[in-house]
Amino acid sequence: MTLAREGETESSQFATTTDPSNTKELSQTLQSFAESEKVQLSLFSQTLQTPVASERRRDWVLNVPEPPGILSNLKSSFKKTILCPLENKIQCLGKHPIPALISILNVIFPPLSWCKEYNVTKFRRDILAGLTLASLCIPQSIGYATLAKLEPQYGLYTSVIPPLIYAMMGSSRDIAIGPVAVVSLLLSSMIPKLEDPNTNPIAYRKLVLTVTFFAGTFQAAFGLLRLGFLVDFLSHSAIVGFMAGAACVIGLQQLKSLLGISNFTNKTDIISVLTSICKSMHTMNPYSFIIGSSFLIFILSTKYYLARKYKKLFWLAAMAPLVSVILSTLVVLLTRADKYGVKIVKHITGGLNPSSLHDLQFNTTHTAEAAKIGLIVALVALTEAIAVGRSFAAMKGYRLDGNKEMLAMGVMNITGSLTSCYVATGSFSRTAVNFSAGCETVVSNIVMAITVLISLEFCTRLLYYTPVAILASIILSALPGLINISEAKYIWKVDKMDFLACVAAFLGVLFVSVEIGLLLAVGISFARIILNSIQRGTEKLGRLPGSDLFGDVEQYPIATTTPGALIVRVKSALLCFANANFIRGRILNLALEEQDLGAIESANQDRVQLVILDMSNLLSIDTSSIASLEDLQNELESNGMQLALANPRWHVIHKLRLANFLKKIEGRVFLTIGEAIETCLTSKNMLPI
């Protein structure tokens, strides 16, 4: 307070002496101010170094309150997340009803926050973006439905209701909602183990809708309970590898339709697929291959040549799949290629989304498995959607609320499961088209959904002669966007362990199955977390010149060690049964080496008498590590050294106090390393706790 008041006084003096004629007086004022500050800081520093102040600061460490337990943390989190906001809104509702009601509605329906700024110009752009999006969405939705082993109309259904629900609840303004390739692959690779879509398509469809309901339920729960961190267990490197592997698997599976092969394996691994192709090549239909490959070349050339060379022609790349569907359908219709073995889509059920409430199955033998698949699909769908949403939100400079995204995704998939939709999420390829088309808000999703609905009502009969090969071409054209080679190179360059997770996910999906690939990716990510938290390592610390900071002597060669003291910091964030004995041995060996070296070089004058353990990194310890600390203390004492602790964290000091370890080291616990050195090396008598 004295320093603050003097600073204000001197500042006022400085303000009154800004006249050039008072330069000498100004110089004297600044000099007196600097001398005053030096004196005050010196007195302040001396006060901190007095035994009374040091003892008081040591009490700050020792006499901390009991930290909250697990139940207390859960209760507090639940209260902060759900109860407190509701209580605040309800209280405001009684005092200021209209503003409070608007605030509540803004939380539930994020689009209300930007609708005030909406105008005709933005609406025109959204209509154009929505129509462009629909031209890509319609053929992709039909193709992804066949990839999920569902009838084509279910892909179109999924592009109607979920986008409308998301438009009301989502916080992203650019993301395009609908079926995606990876989720379709997950469903078609995991659910057939429970129900065969070929022999019992109705039971398979009901199980898909049940999985969709569970996926939506999990997503909504994640959003309500703010469990967004669960999505982060799929690390970025694992996602890169998984997406690349899934793209290869999807591409291999589409060779069946592209080549017009009749008999094909239901397995997804590359060995089974290539074996099946080799055995079935004699049944290949050349007309299907000509139609599929020619339009595939057309789509890829517009997407990767024309659209990139001429930026204004992005709409041509977006409409290329729909143009391909129309032209290929006309070719088949005019040439009657279906009579020559070219497989066609045939009848697509049109009209509004029918209710599927009675199709959900909760009392069957497959319910538990459906819930498990729903959890996996929910996490993958959320990961893709949030990654896509955040990428485009960063480009436009607005913030994406992850928990609101989860809640919106959950509600739209729950509603979708009741209206004949399977799992929907954000699509990267369609979102990129939406962004390029100049979308302003999620109104583009509404326009897209209405366009798809009109197509369902009036245009499904026109798709009767659409060749299946063209759907395979559309899916294949979207796959290069899932393979990010440049990102894989970047991961290899920066972090080899991350690259290992990436490769494991890729190879697991490609050579075994989608589930194994996901399991390997998550397993390696978890293993890395565990290894980082319990890594077996210590750092010898030294004082950095001209400061009271201590750093690793290997990282900072200019750091100087303190005679008579060894300062060690544990690298791990957790001291537990897995690393406690190793770290104990490492510290002891280092102390004995330093003691022997000091005895040789300085004739016992600077032998290590004190080992200071910097615990600032440690977040928690267990009983095994406490036992190891006791052994370390006994071994150090038997070699004429003492153990002191510096800057222990809340849970650590609490457990050490409960274990009576603090009495065994005679209260040598300090707030900083400097205080430990000052007290233990200059004071002969220590006050026991």
Secondary structure per residue as TSV (DSSP state, phi and psi in degrees):
chain	resnum	aa	ss	phi	psi
A	1	M	-	360.0	-40.1
A	2	T	H	-63.3	-43.5
A	3	L	H	-62.4	-39.9
A	4	A	H	-65.0	-44.8
A	5	R	H	-65.4	-40.6
A	6	E	H	-67.1	-34.7
A	7	G	H	-64.2	-41.3
A	8	E	H	-63.9	-40.8
A	9	T	H	-62.9	-46.7
A	10	E	H	-67.5	-34.3
A	11	S	H	-64.4	-39.0
A	12	S	H	-66.7	-37.3
A	13	Q	H	-64.3	-39.0
A	14	F	H	-64.2	-37.6
A	15	A	H	-67.1	-30.0
A	16	T	T	-88.8	-0.4
A	17	T	T	-120.9	32.8
A	18	T	-	-84.1	0.3
A	19	D	S	-71.5	132.9
A	20	P	G	-57.7	-26.4
A	21	S	G	-72.1	-13.7
A	22	N	G	-106.4	31.0
A	23	T	H	-60.5	-43.1
A	24	K	H	-64.5	-43.0
A	25	E	H	-65.3	-37.7
A	26	L	H	-63.8	-42.4
A	27	S	H	-62.1	-43.2
A	28	Q	H	-64.1	-39.1
A	29	T	H	-63.0	-46.2
A	30	L	H	-63.8	-38.8
A	31	Q	H	-65.1	-43.6
A	32	S	H	-65.6	-36.0
A	33	F	H	-64.7	-43.2
A	34	A	H	-64.3	-42.8
A	35	E	H	-63.8	-39.1
A	36	S	H	-63.1	-42.2
A	37	E	H	-66.5	-39.4
A	38	K	H	-60.5	-43.3
A	39	V	H	-63.1	-46.5
A	40	Q	H	-64.0	-43.6
A	41	L	H	-66.0	-36.6
A	42	S	H	-63.3	-45.6
A	43	L	H	-62.6	-39.1
A	44	F	H	-64.8	-41.5
A	45	S	H	-65.5	-40.7
A	46	Q	H	-65.1	-36.0
A	47	T	H	-63.0	-42.1
A	48	L	H	-66.1	-28.9
A	49	Q	H	-87.0	-3.9
A	50	T	S	-69.7	151.3
A	51	P	H	-57.2	-35.1
A	52	V	H	-65.5	-46.1
A	53	A	H	-65.4	-41.5
A	54	S	H	-62.4	-41.7
A	55	E	H	-64.6	-38.5
A	56	R	H	-66.1	-41.6
A	57	R	H	-68.0	-31.4
A	58	R	H	-67.2	-33.7
A	59	D	H	-66.9	-29.4
A	60	W	H	-58.7	-37.5
A	61	V	H	-75.4	-42.8
A	62	L	H	-76.7	-34.6
A	63	N	T	-102.4	43.2
A	64	V	-	-77.3	151.7
A	65	P	-	-69.5	165.7
A	66	E	-	-69.2	128.5
A	67	P	-	-69.1	154.4
A	68	P	-	-67.9	146.5
A	69	G	-	-86.8	-174.2
A	70	I	H	-64.7	-47.1
A	71	L	H	-63.1	-39.1
A	72	S	H	-64.3	-40.1
A	73	N	H	-65.4	-42.3
A	74	L	H	-63.3	-42.9
A	75	K	H	-63.3	-43.5
A	76	S	H	-64.9	-41.8
A	77	S	H	-63.7	-43.5
A	78	F	H	-63.1	-40.6
A	79	K	I	-66.4	-43.5
A	80	K	I	-68.1	-34.6
A	81	T	I	-79.4	-41.3
A	82	I	I	-116.0	-53.2
A	83	L	I	-71.2	-48.6
A	84	C	H	-61.1	-47.1
A	85	P	H	-59.3	-40.5
A	86	L	H	-66.0	-42.0
A	87	E	H	-62.3	-43.3
A	88	N	H	-63.1	-42.2
A	89	K	H	-66.1	-40.0
A	90	I	H	-66.7	-40.8
A	91	Q	H	-63.2	-43.6
A	92	C	H	-66.0	-30.6
A	93	L	H	-64.1	-34.0
A	94	G	H	-74.1	-35.5
A	95	K	H	-85.0	-47.2
A	96	H	S	-130.2	82.2
A	97	P	H	-60.9	-46.1
A	98	I	H	-69.1	-51.2
A	99	P	H	-60.5	-38.2
A	100	A	H	-66.7	-40.3
A	101	L	H	-64.5	-40.6
A	102	I	H	-63.8	-39.6
A	103	S	H	-63.4	-42.5
A	104	I	H	-63.3	-44.6
A	105	L	H	-65.2	-34.9
A	106	N	H	-65.2	-34.6
A	107	V	H	-69.3	-43.1
A	108	I	H	-76.0	-39.2
A	109	F	-	-122.1	86.9
A	110	P	G	-54.2	-33.0
A	111	P	G	-57.9	-21.3
A	112	L	G	-64.0	-22.9
A	113	S	G	-73.5	-26.3
A	114	W	T	-110.3	-5.5
A	115	C	G	-67.1	-22.9
A	116	K	G	-65.2	-29.5
A	117	E	G	-93.0	2.8
A	118	Y	-	-74.0	140.9
A	119	N	-	-142.5	-179.1
A	120	V	H	-65.6	-38.2
A	121	T	H	-61.6	-45.6
A	122	K	H	-64.8	-36.6
A	123	F	H	-64.2	-40.6
A	124	R	H	-61.1	-44.0
A	125	R	H	-64.2	-40.4
A	126	D	H	-65.5	-36.9
A	127	I	H	-64.8	-45.2
A	128	L	H	-62.1	-45.2
A	129	A	H	-64.3	-40.9
A	130	G	H	-64.4	-40.8
A	131	L	H	-67.8	-41.0
A	132	T	H	-62.7	-41.0
A	133	L	H	-63.9	-40.8
A	134	A	H	-64.6	-36.2
A	135	S	H	-63.4	-28.7
A	136	L	H	-88.1	-35.8
A	137	C	H	-68.2	-40.4
A	138	I	H	-60.5	-54.7
A	139	P	H	-66.2	-36.5
A	140	Q	H	-65.0	-40.9
A	141	S	H	-62.5	-41.2
A	142	I	H	-64.2	-42.2
A	143	G	H	-66.2	-42.6
A	144	Y	H	-68.4	-30.1
A	145	A	H	-65.6	-42.0
A	146	T	H	-66.7	-33.7
A	147	L	H	-64.1	-36.8
A	148	A	T	-79.9	2.7
A	149	K	T	63.7	38.8
A	150	L	S	-116.8	165.6
A	151	E	-	-67.8	149.7
A	152	P	H	-55.8	-35.0
A	153	Q	H	-64.4	-22.7
A	154	Y	H	-70.6	-27.5
A	155	G	H	-68.1	-38.9
A	156	L	H	-69.6	-39.0
A	157	Y	H	-57.9	-40.5
A	158	T	H	-68.9	-16.4
A	159	S	T	-96.3	11.6
A	160	V	T	-112.8	-66.7
A	161	I	H	-69.5	-51.2
A	162	P	H	-56.5	-43.3
A	163	P	H	-62.1	-35.3
A	164	L	H	-67.3	-41.9
A	165	I	H	-65.8	-43.7
A	166	Y	H	-63.9	-36.6
A	167	A	H	-60.1	-26.2
A	168	M	H	-88.0	-26.8
A	169	M	H	-119.4	-16.9
A	170	G	-	-79.0	155.5
A	171	S	-	-102.0	-7.7
A	172	S	-	-87.2	142.0
A	173	R	S	-101.5	-5.9
A	174	D	S	-118.4	-23.0
A	175	I	-	-65.5	140.8
A	176	A	E	-105.9	122.8
A	177	I	E	-97.2	142.8
A	178	G	E	162.0	-169.5
A	179	P	-	-70.9	148.8
A	180	V	-	-131.6	162.9
A	181	A	H	-66.5	-45.6
A	182	V	H	-64.8	-44.9
A	183	V	H	-64.4	-40.3
A	184	S	H	-61.7	-40.2
A	185	L	H	-64.8	-43.0
A	186	L	H	-57.9	-45.9
A	187	L	H	-64.2	-44.7
A	188	S	H	-73.6	-15.5
A	189	S	H	-98.0	-22.4
A	190	M	H	-103.8	-39.9
A	191	I	G	-72.9	-35.2
A	192	P	G	-57.7	-17.0
A	193	K	G	-70.3	-19.8
A	194	L	T	-99.9	-42.2
A	195	E	S	-138.6	132.5
A	196	D	-	-81.2	119.9
A	197	P	T	-69.0	-18.7
A	198	N	T	-82.8	-42.7
A	199	T	T	-86.2	-29.6
A	200	N	-	-140.2	71.6
A	201	P	H	-64.3	-30.6
A	202	I	H	-68.0	-46.2
A	203	A	H	-63.9	-37.8
A	204	Y	H	-62.9	-45.3
A	205	R	H	-62.7	-41.4
A	206	K	H	-62.7	-38.1
A	207	L	H	-69.3	-36.7
A	208	V	H	-62.0	-43.5
A	209	L	H	-65.5	-36.5
A	210	T	H	-66.6	-42.0
A	211	V	H	-61.7	-39.7
A	212	T	H	-61.8	-40.8
A	213	F	H	-62.6	-45.4
A	214	F	H	-65.0	-40.1
A	215	A	H	-60.9	-44.6
A	216	G	H	-64.4	-37.9
A	217	T	H	-63.7	-44.9
A	218	F	H	-63.6	-42.2
A	219	Q	H	-64.1	-43.6
A	220	A	H	-64.4	-39.2
A	221	A	H	-64.4	-40.7
A	222	F	H	-59.4	-41.0
A	223	G	H	-68.8	-42.4
A	224	L	H	-67.6	-39.1
A	225	L	T	-92.4	5.8
A	226	R	T	54.3	52.0
A	227	L	-	-103.6	36.1
A	228	G	G	-61.8	-22.3
A	229	F	G	-64.1	-21.1
A	230	L	G	-62.4	-33.7
A	231	V	G	-64.4	-30.2
A	232	D	G	-72.6	-9.3
A	233	F	G	-68.0	-21.7
A	234	L	S	-87.7	95.8
A	235	S	-	-65.7	163.6
A	236	H	H	-59.6	-43.2
A	237	S	H	-65.3	-38.9
A	238	A	H	-65.1	-38.6
A	239	I	H	-65.4	-41.7
A	240	V	H	-59.5	-45.9
A	241	G	H	-67.9	-41.7
A	242	F	H	-64.4	-44.4
A	243	M	H	-62.5	-42.4
A	244	A	H	-64.6	-43.7
A	245	G	H	-63.9	-42.5
A	246	A	H	-63.1	-38.8
A	247	A	H	-62.0	-42.2
A	248	C	H	-64.5	-42.7
A	249	V	H	-64.2	-44.6
A	250	I	H	-61.2	-42.9
A	251	G	H	-62.0	-41.9
A	252	L	H	-64.5	-38.6
A	253	Q	H	-68.6	-30.4
A	254	Q	H	-75.5	-10.3
A	255	L	H	-63.9	-26.4
A	256	K	H	-58.2	-49.9
A	257	S	H	-76.0	-36.1
A	258	L	H	-66.6	-38.0
A	259	L	H	-90.9	-9.2
A	260	G	T	71.9	32.8
A	261	I	-	-81.3	138.6
A	262	S	S	-84.8	-57.7
A	263	N	S	-91.2	125.6
A	264	F	-	-147.0	146.4
A	265	T	-	-69.7	151.4
A	266	N	S	-89.8	-6.9
A	267	K	-	-76.7	158.0
A	268	T	-	-108.8	-12.1
A	269	D	S	-71.4	153.5
A	270	I	H	-64.3	-34.1
A	271	I	H	-65.3	-48.0
A	272	S	H	-64.2	-40.9
A	273	V	H	-66.7	-47.1
A	274	L	H	-65.4	-36.7
A	275	T	H	-63.5	-43.5
A	276	S	H	-63.8	-39.1
A	277	I	H	-64.7	-43.7
A	278	C	H	-63.3	-38.4
A	279	K	H	-74.0	-24.6
A	280	S	H	-107.8	9.7
A	281	M	G	-62.5	-27.6
A	282	H	G	-71.1	-16.9
A	283	T	G	-95.5	6.1
A	284	M	-	-63.2	140.7
A	285	N	-	-101.9	114.2
A	286	P	H	-65.6	-30.5
A	287	Y	H	-68.1	-39.8
A	288	S	H	-62.7	-42.0
A	289	F	H	-65.7	-40.4
A	290	I	H	-64.7	-45.4
A	291	I	H	-64.4	-48.7
A	292	G	H	-65.1	-47.6
A	293	S	H	-69.4	-37.7
A	294	S	H	-65.3	-43.5
A	295	F	H	-74.6	-26.7
A	296	L	H	-64.5	-42.7
A	297	I	H	-62.7	-40.1
A	298	F	H	-62.3	-46.1
A	299	I	H	-65.1	-44.8
A	300	L	H	-67.1	-37.2
A	301	S	H	-67.8	-39.1
A	302	T	I	-69.1	-34.5
A	303	K	I	-78.2	-43.2
A	304	Y	I	-105.3	-3.9
A	305	Y	I	-119.1	-64.6
A	306	L	I	-63.2	-47.0
A	307	A	H	-66.0	-31.2
A	308	R	H	-83.0	-33.9
A	309	K	H	-78.0	-38.2
A	310	Y	S	-121.3	97.0
A	311	K	G	-58.0	-31.4
A	312	K	G	-73.9	-10.0
A	313	L	G	-95.7	22.1
A	314	F	H	-58.6	-32.6
A	315	W	H	-64.2	-29.2
A	316	L	H	-67.1	-41.1
A	317	A	H	-65.5	-36.7
A	318	A	H	-69.3	-35.2
A	319	M	H	-90.1	-7.9
A	320	A	H	-56.8	-43.1
A	321	P	H	-60.9	-42.7
A	322	L	H	-66.8	-41.1
A	323	V	H	-60.8	-39.8
A	324	S	H	-64.0	-41.5
A	325	V	H	-62.1	-45.8
A	326	I	H	-63.7	-48.2
A	327	L	H	-66.7	-43.0
A	328	S	H	-66.8	-35.2
A	329	T	H	-64.4	-42.5
A	330	L	H	-64.0	-39.0
A	331	V	H	-62.5	-46.6
A	332	V	H	-65.8	-40.4
A	333	L	H	-65.9	-42.8
A	334	L	H	-75.3	-34.4
A	335	T	H	-94.9	-7.3
A	336	R	T	51.0	47.0
A	337	A	G	-65.5	-20.4
A	338	D	G	-62.6	-25.2
A	339	K	G	-77.0	-10.8
A	340	Y	G	-106.9	22.4
A	341	G	T	95.8	1.2
A	342	V	-	-77.3	119.3
A	343	K	-	-75.2	137.7
A	344	I	B	-121.9	163.9
A	345	V	-	-68.4	-37.0
A	346	K	-	67.2	-142.6
A	347	H	-	-72.0	131.7
A	348	I	-	-118.4	122.2
A	349	T	-	-67.6	124.9
A	350	G	-	-100.4	-169.8
A	351	G	S	94.5	-179.5
A	352	L	S	-66.4	159.9
A	353	N	-	-58.9	120.7
A	354	P	-	-76.1	155.3
A	355	S	-	-69.6	140.5
A	356	S	-	-125.5	23.8
A	357	L	G	-58.6	-40.6
A	358	H	G	-82.3	-3.6
A	359	D	G	-87.3	-15.3
A	360	L	-	-71.2	136.1
A	361	Q	-	-119.7	115.9
A	362	F	S	-118.6	-2.2
A	363	N	S	-125.6	35.5
A	364	T	S	-112.2	174.4
A	365	T	T	-71.4	-15.7
A	366	H	T	-97.6	4.3
A	367	T	H	-62.4	-45.5
A	368	A	H	-63.0	-42.1
A	369	E	H	-66.2	-37.7
A	370	A	H	-62.8	-39.0
A	371	A	H	-65.3	-39.7
A	372	K	H	-65.4	-44.7
A	373	I	H	-63.5	-38.9
A	374	G	H	-60.4	-38.8
A	375	L	H	-64.6	-45.1
A	376	I	H	-62.8	-47.7
A	377	V	H	-63.4	-38.9
A	378	A	H	-60.2	-44.8
A	379	L	H	-66.1	-43.6
A	380	V	H	-65.8	-43.3
A	381	A	H	-64.0	-42.1
A	382	L	H	-65.0	-42.2
A	383	T	H	-59.2	-47.0
A	384	E	H	-65.3	-45.2
A	385	A	H	-64.8	-45.8
A	386	I	H	-68.1	-37.9
A	387	A	H	-63.3	-43.7
A	388	V	H	-65.7	-47.1
A	389	G	H	-61.2	-43.1
A	390	R	H	-66.7	-36.8
A	391	S	H	-60.9	-47.7
A	392	F	H	-80.0	-26.5
A	393	A	H	-65.8	-38.4
A	394	A	H	-64.6	-34.9
A	395	M	H	-65.7	-35.7
A	396	K	H	-96.3	-6.1
A	397	G	T	79.6	33.3
A	398	Y	-	-126.0	165.7
A	399	R	-	-99.1	137.6
A	400	L	-	-102.3	125.6
A	401	D	-	-88.0	107.8
A	402	G	H	-60.8	-40.8
A	403	N	H	-68.6	-38.0
A	404	K	H	-66.9	-35.3
A	405	E	H	-62.5	-43.2
A	406	M	H	-63.1	-44.3
A	407	L	H	-63.6	-43.0
A	408	A	H	-63.8	-44.2
A	409	M	H	-61.7	-40.5
A	410	G	H	-64.9	-47.1
A	411	V	H	-63.8	-41.6
A	412	M	H	-68.0	-34.0
A	413	N	H	-77.8	-33.4
A	414	I	H	-63.6	-47.1
A	415	T	H	-62.9	-39.2
A	416	G	H	-63.0	-38.7
A	417	S	H	-64.6	-22.4
A	418	L	T	-89.5	-7.9
A	419	T	T	-128.6	38.2
A	420	S	T	62.9	33.9
A	421	C	-	-111.2	146.5
A	422	Y	-	-101.3	-176.5
A	423	V	-	-58.5	124.9
A	424	A	-	-113.0	152.6
A	425	T	E	-157.8	-171.5
A	426	G	E	-82.4	132.4
A	427	S	E	-99.9	130.2
A	428	F	H	-68.6	-45.9
A	429	S	H	-64.6	-44.6
A	430	R	H	-72.1	-32.3
A	431	T	H	-65.9	-38.3
A	432	A	H	-63.4	-40.3
A	433	V	H	-65.7	-42.1
A	434	N	H	-60.1	-43.4
A	435	F	H	-65.4	-45.7
A	436	S	H	-65.5	-30.3
A	437	A	T	-76.3	-4.7
A	438	G	T	87.7	30.2
A	439	C	-	-62.9	147.0
A	440	E	-	-106.9	-37.8
A	441	T	S	-145.1	-176.6
A	442	V	T	-74.1	2.8
A	443	V	H	-60.6	-27.8
A	444	S	H	-62.1	-33.7
A	445	N	H	-65.7	-38.6
A	446	I	H	-65.2	-44.0
A	447	V	H	-61.4	-43.3
A	448	M	H	-60.9	-46.3
A	449	A	H	-62.7	-41.0
A	450	I	H	-65.5	-40.0
A	451	T	H	-64.0	-42.8
A	452	V	H	-64.3	-39.1
A	453	L	H	-63.9	-41.3
A	454	I	H	-63.5	-39.3
A	455	S	H	-63.9	-40.7
A	456	L	H	-62.3	-35.3
A	457	E	H	-78.1	-36.3
A	458	F	H	-123.3	-17.2
A	459	C	T	-114.0	-0.9
A	460	T	G	-66.0	-30.5
A	461	R	G	-66.8	-26.6
A	462	L	G	-72.0	-15.4
A	463	L	G	-94.4	8.9
A	464	Y	T	-58.7	-43.0
A	465	Y	T	-94.0	13.8
A	466	T	-	-66.1	124.3
A	467	P	B	-72.0	143.2
A	468	V	H	-65.2	-28.2
A	469	A	H	-62.6	-32.6
A	470	I	H	-70.8	-31.2
A	471	L	H	-66.6	-39.4
A	472	A	H	-63.0	-38.7
A	473	S	H	-64.3	-40.2
A	474	I	H	-64.9	-42.2
A	475	I	H	-66.1	-43.7
A	476	L	H	-62.4	-35.5
A	477	S	H	-68.2	-22.3
A	478	A	H	-88.0	-11.4
A	479	L	G	-73.7	-35.9
A	480	P	G	-55.4	-28.5
A	481	G	G	-69.0	-17.2
A	482	L	G	-87.9	-13.7
A	483	I	-	-103.1	109.6
A	484	N	-	-111.3	85.6
A	485	I	H	-67.8	-39.7
A	486	S	H	-62.4	-36.7
A	487	E	H	-69.0	-37.9
A	488	A	H	-62.4	-40.6
A	489	K	H	-63.6	-40.4
A	490	Y	H	-63.8	-41.7
A	491	I	H	-63.0	-42.5
A	492	W	H	-61.1	-39.9
A	493	K	H	-67.8	-40.3
A	494	V	H	-87.7	-45.2
A	495	D	-	-146.3	112.2
A	496	K	H	-69.8	-32.0
A	497	M	H	-68.6	-38.4
A	498	D	H	-62.9	-39.1
A	499	F	H	-65.6	-33.9
A	500	L	H	-62.5	-42.5
A	501	A	H	-63.6	-39.3
A	502	C	H	-62.7	-48.3
A	503	V	H	-67.0	-39.6
A	504	A	H	-62.2	-43.2
A	505	A	H	-63.8	-43.0
A	506	F	H	-62.8	-50.8
A	507	L	H	-68.6	-35.6
A	508	G	H	-62.9	-44.3
A	509	V	H	-67.0	-41.9
A	510	L	H	-73.5	-40.9
A	511	F	H	-104.3	-15.0
A	512	V	T	-119.2	-81.7
A	513	S	-	-163.2	168.0
A	514	V	H	-63.1	-42.2
A	515	E	H	-63.4	-42.5
A	516	I	H	-65.5	-39.3
A	517	G	H	-60.9	-44.3
A	518	L	H	-63.5	-42.8
A	519	L	H	-62.5	-42.2
A	520	L	H	-64.3	-42.7
A	521	A	H	-61.8	-48.3
A	522	V	H	-67.3	-39.9
A	523	G	H	-62.4	-44.3
A	524	I	H	-66.7	-37.6
A	525	S	H	-63.5	-43.8
A	526	F	H	-63.5	-43.9
A	527	A	H	-60.7	-37.9
A	528	R	H	-67.4	-40.7
A	529	I	H	-58.8	-45.4
A	530	I	H	-65.2	-44.6
A	531	L	H	-63.1	-39.0
A	532	N	H	-68.0	-33.2
A	533	S	H	-81.0	-24.8
A	534	I	S	-121.5	23.7
A	535	Q	-	-56.3	140.7
A	536	R	-	-89.1	93.8
A	537	G	-	-163.8	153.4
A	538	T	E	-134.9	160.5
A	539	E	E	-126.6	133.4
A	540	K	E	-86.7	126.4
A	541	L	E	-104.7	151.0
A	542	G	E	-138.9	161.0
A	543	R	E	-79.9	131.8
A	544	L	-	-76.9	136.1
A	545	P	T	-57.4	137.2
A	546	G	T	73.0	18.8
A	547	S	S	-152.2	171.6
A	548	D	S	-101.2	19.2
A	549	L	-	-91.1	147.4
A	550	F	E	-121.2	133.3
A	551	G	E	-135.7	167.5
A	552	D	E	-61.9	127.4
A	553	V	T	-68.8	-22.3
A	554	E	T	-78.3	-37.3
A	555	Q	T	-74.0	-36.9
A	556	Y	-	-120.9	87.9
A	557	P	T	-59.8	-21.1
A	558	I	T	-77.9	-9.7
A	559	A	-	-67.4	141.1
A	560	T	B	-110.5	139.1
A	561	T	-	-81.7	158.9
A	562	T	-	-96.2	123.2
A	563	P	T	-58.2	132.6
A	564	G	T	86.0	-3.1
A	565	A	E	-135.1	142.9
A	566	L	E	-116.9	121.7
A	567	I	E	-108.7	121.9
A	568	V	E	-127.1	138.3
A	569	R	E	-121.4	134.9
A	570	V	E	-80.5	129.5
A	571	K	-	-72.3	-28.7
A	572	S	-	-73.2	153.7
A	573	A	S	-89.1	-10.4
A	574	L	E	-137.5	125.3
A	575	L	E	-103.9	112.4
A	576	C	-	-144.8	-172.5
A	577	F	T	-59.3	-26.4
A	578	A	T	-76.3	-24.9
A	579	N	T	-131.7	-4.1
A	580	A	H	-63.4	-47.4
A	581	N	H	-67.0	-37.9
A	582	F	H	-64.1	-45.7
A	583	I	H	-66.3	-38.4
A	584	R	H	-59.4	-47.5
A	585	G	H	-64.2	-36.9
A	586	R	H	-65.0	-44.1
A	587	I	H	-65.9	-43.0
A	588	L	H	-63.2	-45.9
A	589	N	H	-62.2	-41.0
A	590	L	H	-64.6	-39.4
A	591	A	H	-66.4	-42.7
A	592	L	H	-67.0	-38.8
A	593	E	H	-63.4	-44.0
A	594	E	H	-65.5	-37.3
A	595	Q	H	-66.4	-43.9
A	596	D	H	-66.1	-39.2
A	597	L	H	-65.9	-41.0
A	598	G	H	-65.7	-36.4
A	599	A	H	-67.4	-35.7
A	600	I	H	-74.3	-43.7
A	601	E	H	-79.1	-33.0
A	602	S	H	-127.0	20.2
A	603	A	T	52.9	51.9
A	604	N	T	69.2	3.0
A	605	Q	T	-74.4	-36.7
A	606	D	T	-115.6	31.5
A	607	R	-	-63.2	147.6
A	608	V	-	-66.8	120.1
A	609	Q	-	-109.4	-19.8
A	610	L	E	-135.5	130.3
A	611	V	E	-111.1	115.2
A	612	I	E	-101.6	121.8
A	613	L	E	-100.4	109.1
A	614	D	E	-78.5	116.3
A	615	M	-	-106.6	20.1
A	616	S	S	-66.1	-25.2
A	617	N	S	-81.4	-25.8
A	618	L	-	-74.8	125.6
A	619	L	-	-95.1	-28.5
A	620	S	E	-159.1	158.0
A	621	I	E	-136.9	164.9
A	622	D	-	-124.5	-176.6
A	623	T	H	-66.2	-33.4
A	624	S	H	-63.9	-41.0
A	625	S	H	-70.7	-33.9
A	626	I	H	-63.9	-41.7
A	627	A	H	-62.5	-38.2
A	628	S	H	-67.1	-36.6
A	629	L	H	-65.5	-37.9
A	630	E	H	-64.2	-42.9
A	631	D	H	-63.0	-40.6
A	632	L	H	-62.8	-42.9
A	633	Q	H	-60.4	-44.6
A	634	N	H	-65.4	-42.0
A	635	E	H	-68.1	-37.4
A	636	L	H	-65.9	-42.5
A	637	E	H	-62.9	-38.3
A	638	S	H	-67.4	-17.9
A	639	N	T	-106.5	17.5
A	640	G	T	77.2	26.1
A	641	M	-	-125.2	159.2
A	642	Q	E	-118.7	154.2
A	643	L	E	-108.2	133.7
A	644	A	E	-131.0	149.4
A	645	L	E	-113.7	140.3
A	646	A	E	-126.7	133.4
A	647	N	S	53.0	54.5
A	648	P	-	-72.5	146.0
A	649	R	-	-78.0	172.2
A	650	W	H	-58.1	-54.9
A	651	H	H	-67.9	-30.3
A	652	V	H	-67.8	-51.3
A	653	I	H	-65.3	-32.0
A	654	H	H	-64.8	-44.5
A	655	K	H	-69.9	-37.0
A	656	L	H	-64.8	-34.8
A	657	R	H	-69.7	-40.9
A	658	L	H	-65.1	-32.4
A	659	A	T	-84.9	1.5
A	660	N	T	61.1	23.3
A	661	F	H	-71.7	-29.7
A	662	L	H	-63.8	-34.2
A	663	K	H	-68.9	-31.9
A	664	K	H	-70.2	-27.1
A	665	I	T	-100.6	13.4
A	666	E	T	58.8	38.7
A	667	G	T	73.3	20.2
A	668	R	-	-82.6	68.2
A	669	V	E	-126.9	128.2
A	670	F	E	-134.8	161.1
A	671	L	S	-75.7	-36.1
A	672	T	S	-133.8	164.6
A	673	I	H	-66.5	-39.2
A	674	G	H	-59.9	-41.5
A	675	E	H	-67.7	-35.7
A	676	A	H	-63.1	-43.7
A	677	I	H	-65.4	-47.2
A	678	E	H	-60.6	-42.6
A	679	T	H	-78.7	-47.3
A	680	C	H	-76.7	-32.5
A	681	L	H	-91.1	-15.9
A	682	T	H	-108.8	-20.2
A	683	S	-	-105.9	131.2
A	684	K	S	-86.0	-27.7
A	685	N	-	-109.8	129.7
A	686	M	-	-108.9	137.5
A	687	L	-	-82.2	120.6
A	688	P	-	-69.7	156.3
A	689	I	-	-75.6	360.0
